[in-house]
Amino acid sequence: MTRFDSTLARQHVARFWELRSEFGSERGANHVYLNEIVSDRYQLINGLQVLRDELQFADRETQSDMFACGADFGAPSVVTTVAHTTCGDRINEDASRVYVSTVASRFSTMSEVGSLKTESFAPTGGGTDDGSTLAHVTVAHQLDDPLRKRIYDGNALSYALVAFDLSTHVGRADDDTLAFGLTREAPWREPRAACGAVMGTLAAFNPENGVHKRIRTDLGEANFQFLREQRVRTADGIDITAAVASAIVCIQGVENTARACIDELDERTVAHLTGTIVVNRTSQYDPIIYLARATVFGGTIRYQGLGTDARKYSGRLVTHGGDRRIELQYDGIPTDSVPATEQRFNLPLSIRPVSLYD
């Protein structure tokens, strides 16, 4: 294959990390999706021919006029795909549709009949069932080996972008007193747990329940005991334990998936990962809490966002347009000043075949 010229990829990743982000604030879904995820992701691909429509992969050997849709692989190009996870709780359905229309529609692969081909998974509780499997399946599905060779041979600057958007959710009850972990599906229904899996794990852990065991593992034993026995509250006494637990489950999924990407990506693939919490509110559009973002490229993981130590979380309520919103802080750091960290791995990255059955 053509020797990779990493100039453009490195420039795009560097410019990505020049963009500011705010983590931990409950904000409108469109604000988070557009101002955080979409704008960041476009920075990783702007100026290149974006390949995401299956019709663009047609070639001269195609036995119909569809060959005319084929892209010019000689131009600097980037091929994109998206993997998305969210809890399968029906209370999340509206939020999932907003995500698909706002984010996934712009970066997912598109089928020949115009439908989106997002890698969509619904692990109970959100986050991820297994970060290694998520990374492996998503990368394996993006490009088959002959197509990868055509794209990489077409231009030395071309590369691939694999995007992962992981989400959990937490209920918010705005009754007489603000409470997290419970919500009403409608004003005339009784409050129920959301996320039921996370709340159930903390309140009544069942060692025979596979979901409970996975969430407890994601939380970590120290966090599990702390959240279960001591709780986390704002300065004015609002219990935000459920939000902190959901944040840690999601962030742990992001970290697990990012580490797995080190083994899955070839030298010409960039991974972009995000983590969010959907805040389920009664009879309102569900707002979002942006938790984390990360890139994986060239054996380096760069991460920015909240962390996974429950003891370092605090929170407060802020008023915005007459609405009370939660703001999570980690280790006392302001939401708009969270530093980025970097991990380098001395792994020999190579252009290698990726098989679902490796």
C-alpha positions in Angstrom: 0.0 0.0 0.0 1.0 3.6 -0.5 3.2 4.8 2.4 1.2 6.9 4.7 1.8 10.7 4.9 0.4 11.5 8.4 0.7 15.3 7.9 -3.1 16.0 7.5 -4.2 13.6 10.1 -1.7 15.0 12.7 -2.8 18.6 11.8 -6.5 17.7 12.2 -6.0 16.0 15.6 -3.8 18.9 16.8 -6.5 21.4 15.8 -9.2 19.3 17.5 -7.4 19.7 20.8 -7.2 23.5 20.4 -11.1 23.5 20.6 -12.4 24.3 24.1 -15.0 22.0 25.8 -17.1 22.2 29.0 -17.8 19.1 31.0 -20.3 18.3 33.7 -23.0 20.9 33.0 -26.7 19.9 32.2 -27.5 21.6 28.9 -29.8 21.3 26.0 -29.2 18.3 23.7 -28.7 20.4 20.6 -26.2 22.6 22.4 -24.1 19.6 23.5 -24.4 17.7 20.3 -23.6 20.6 18.0 -21.2 22.7 20.0 -19.3 19.8 21.5 -19.5 16.6 19.5 -20.4 17.7 15.9 -18.0 20.7 15.8 -15.1 18.6 17.3 -15.7 15.8 14.8 -15.9 18.0 11.8 -12.5 19.5 12.8 -11.1 16.0 12.4 -12.2 15.7 8.8 -12.6 19.2 7.3 -11.0 19.8 4.0 -11.0 16.2 2.9 -13.3 14.2 0.7 -15.6 12.5 3.2 -16.5 8.9 2.2 -19.6 7.6 4.0 -22.1 6.8 1.3 -21.9 3.2 0.0 -22.5 4.5 -3.5 -19.1 6.3 -3.3 -17.4 2.9 -3.1 -18.7 1.7 -6.5 -16.0 1.1 -9.1 -15.6 0.7 -12.8 -16.3 -3.0 -12.6 -19.8 -2.3 -11.2 -22.3 -3.7 -13.8 -24.6 -0.6 -13.8 -24.5 3.1 -14.0 -23.8 3.2 -10.3 -20.1 3.2 -11.1 -20.6 6.9 -11.9 -21.2 7.5 -8.1 -17.8 6.2 -7.2 -15.5 8.6 -5.5 -12.1 9.7 -6.8 -9.8 7.9 -4.4 -6.9 9.9 -5.8 -8.1 12.9 -3.7 -7.2 13.2 0.0 -10.1 11.4 1.6 -11.4 10.2 5.0 -13.9 7.4 5.5 -16.1 7.7 8.6 -18.3 5.4 10.7 -20.1 5.8 14.0 -20.8 3.5 16.9 -23.4 4.5 19.5 -24.4 3.0 22.8 -27.3 3.9 25.1 -29.4 2.1 27.6 -32.4 0.4 26.0 -34.8 1.9 28.5 -37.8 3.2 26.5 -37.6 6.5 28.4 -34.5 7.3 26.3 -36.3 6.9 22.9 -36.7 10.6 22.2 -33.2 11.4 23.2 -31.9 8.6 20.9 -33.8 10.1 18.0 -32.3 13.5 18.6 -28.8 12.0 18.7 -29.3 10.1 15.4 -30.7 13.2 13.6 -28.1 15.6 15.0 -24.9 13.6 15.3 -25.1 10.1 13.7 -26.7 11.4 10.5 -23.6 13.4 9.7 -20.9 10.8 10.2 -22.5 7.3 9.9 -22.2 5.2 6.9 -25.2 5.5 4.5 -26.6 2.5 2.7 -27.3 2.4 -1.0 -31.0 3.1 -0.3 -30.2 6.1 1.9 -30.6 4.7 5.4 -28.1 5.3 8.2 -25.9 2.4 9.1 -24.9 3.3 12.7 -23.4 0.7 14.9 -26.1 0.8 17.6 -25.9 -1.1 20.9 -28.1 -0.9 23.9 -26.3 -2.4 26.9 -28.5 -2.3 30.0 -27.5 0.7 31.9 -25.7 2.3 29.0 -21.9 2.7 28.7 -20.7 -0.5 27.1 -21.0 -4.3 27.7 -17.4 -4.7 26.8 -15.1 -1.9 25.4 -12.8 -4.3 23.6 -15.7 -5.9 21.7 -17.2 -2.6 20.8 -13.9 -1.3 19.4 -13.2 -4.6 17.5 -16.6 -4.9 15.9 -16.8 -1.3 14.9 -13.4 -1.2 13.3 -13.9 -4.6 11.6 -17.1 -3.4 10.0 -15.9 -0.1 8.7 -13.8 -1.3 5.8 -13.1 -4.7 4.1 -9.5 -5.2 3.1 -9.9 -4.7 -0.7 -11.7 -1.4 -0.1 -9.2 -0.3 2.5 -6.4 -1.0 0.0 -8.2 1.0 -2.7 -8.6 4.0 -0.4 -5.1 3.9 1.1 -3.4 3.4 -2.3 -5.4 6.3 -3.7 -3.7 9.0 -1.8 -0.9 9.0 0.8 -2.8 11.5 2.9 -6.1 9.5 3.2 -7.1 8.0 6.4 -10.2 6.6 8.3 -12.2 8.0 11.2 -13.9 5.7 13.7 -16.3 7.5 16.1 -17.7 6.2 19.3 -20.5 8.0 21.2 -21.2 6.3 24.6 -24.2 7.3 26.7 -25.8 6.5 30.0 -28.9 8.1 31.6 -30.2 9.4 34.9 -33.7 10.3 36.0 -34.5 13.7 37.3 -37.7 14.3 39.3 -38.8 18.0 39.6 -41.5 17.5 42.2 -41.5 19.2 45.6 -37.8 18.6 45.9 -35.3 17.9 43.2 -34.2 14.3 43.1 -31.9 12.3 40.8 -32.3 8.6 40.0 -36.1 8.9 39.7 -38.4 10.4 37.1 -42.0 10.2 35.8 -42.5 9.0 32.2 -45.5 11.3 32.2 -47.1 13.7 34.7 -49.8 11.2 35.5 -47.5 8.3 36.2 -45.7 7.4 39.4 -41.9 8.1 39.7 -39.7 5.2 38.8 -36.0 4.4 38.8 -33.9 5.6 35.9 -31.5 4.2 35.2 -33.1 1.2 36.9 -30.0 -0.9 36.3 -27.6 1.5 38.0 -30.0 2.3 40.8 -30.8 -1.4 41.3 -27.1 -2.3 41.4 -26.5 0.3 44.2 -29.7 -0.4 46.1 -30.0 -4.2 45.9 -27.0 -5.8 44.3 -27.8 -9.3 43.1 -24.6 -11.4 42.5 -26.6 -13.6 40.1 -27.5 -10.7 37.9 -25.0 -10.3 35.1 -26.0 -6.6 34.5 -25.4 -5.8 38.2 -22.0 -7.5 38.1 -21.0 -5.6 35.0 -22.0 -2.2 36.4 -20.3 -3.0 39.7 -17.2 -3.8 37.8 -17.4 -0.5 35.8 -17.9 1.4 39.0 -15.0 -0.3 40.8 -15.3 -1.8 44.3 -14.3 1.3 46.2 -16.8 3.5 44.2 -19.5 0.9 44.6 -19.1 0.9 48.4 -18.8 4.6 48.7 -21.8 5.5 46.5 -23.9 2.8 48.2 -23.1 3.8 51.8 -22.0 7.5 51.8 -23.7 9.1 48.8 -22.8 12.3 47.1 -24.7 15.5 47.7 -24.5 19.2 46.6 -23.7 21.8 49.2 -27.5 22.4 49.6 -28.2 18.8 50.2 -29.4 17.5 46.8 -28.5 13.8 46.4 -26.7 13.4 43.1 -25.4 9.9 43.7 -27.3 8.5 40.8 -25.8 11.1 38.4 -22.3 10.4 39.7 -22.7 6.6 39.3 -24.1 7.0 35.7 -21.1 9.3 34.9 -18.5 6.8 36.1 -20.2 3.9 34.2 -20.0 5.9 31.0 -16.5 7.3 31.5 -15.2 3.8 32.3 -16.7 2.6 29.0 -15.0 5.4 27.1 -11.6 4.6 28.7 -12.0 0.8 28.1 -12.9 1.4 24.4 -10.1 3.9 23.9 -7.5 1.4 25.3 -9.0 -1.3 23.1 -8.6 0.9 20.0 -4.8 0.8 20.5 -4.9 -2.8 19.4 -7.6 -2.4 16.7 -6.5 0.7 14.7 -4.0 0.7 12.0 -1.6 3.6 11.5 -4.1 5.4 9.2 -7.1 5.4 11.5 -8.2 8.0 14.0 -10.6 7.2 16.8 -12.8 9.9 18.4 -14.7 9.0 21.5 -17.3 10.9 23.6 -19.3 10.2 26.8 -22.6 11.8 27.8 -25.5 11.4 30.3 -29.1 11.8 29.2 -31.1 13.5 31.9 -34.6 12.1 31.8 -37.0 14.9 32.7 -40.8 14.7 32.7 -42.6 16.2 29.7 -39.5 18.0 28.6 -36.8 17.6 26.0 -34.1 15.6 27.8 -31.0 17.7 28.4 -27.5 16.2 28.2 -24.4 16.3 30.4 -21.2 16.1 28.4 -18.7 14.0 30.3 -15.6 13.3 28.3 -13.9 13.3 24.9 -10.8 11.4 23.6 -8.8 10.7 20.5 -6.7 7.7 19.7 -4.1 8.1 16.9 -0.5 6.9 16.4 -0.4 4.9 19.6 -1.5 7.8 21.7 -4.6 8.3 23.7 -5.5 11.8 24.6 -8.4 12.2 27.1 -10.2 15.2 28.6 -13.2 15.0 30.9 -14.4 14.0 34.3 -12.8 11.1 36.1 -13.8 7.8 37.8 -13.1 8.4 41.5 -16.5 9.0 43.2 -14.9 10.7 46.1 -13.7 13.5 43.9 -17.2 14.4 42.6 -19.1 17.4 43.8 -22.1 19.3 42.4 -24.2 22.3 42.5 -27.4 23.7 41.0 -27.2 26.7 38.7 -30.1 28.7 37.4 -30.3 29.2 33.7 -33.3 31.0 32.1 -35.4 30.2 35.2 -34.5 26.5 35.1 -32.4 24.8 37.7 -29.6 22.7 36.2 -27.1 20.4 37.7 -23.4 21.0 37.3 -21.0 18.2 38.2 -17.4 19.0 39.1 -14.5 16.6 39.5 -11.7 17.3 41.9 -12.9 20.9 42.3 -11.9 21.8 38.7 -14.2 24.3 37.0 -16.3 22.7 34.2 -14.6 24.8 31.5 -11.0 24.2 32.7 -10.7 20.4 32.8 -7.1 19.5 31.7 -6.3 16.9 29.0 -4.1 13.9 29.7 -2.1 11.8 27.3 -0.9 8.2 27.3 1.6 6.9 24.8 1.9 3.2 23.9 5.0 1.8 22.2 3.1 -0.6 20.0 4.1 -1.4 16.4 1.1 -0.1 14.4 0.9 -1.4 10.9 -1.5 -1.6 8.1 -3.0 -5.0 8.8 -6.2 -6.9 7.9 -9.0 -6.5 10.4 -11.3 -9.4 10.8 -14.4 -9.8 13.0 -13.2 -13.4 13.6 -9.6 -12.6 14.7 
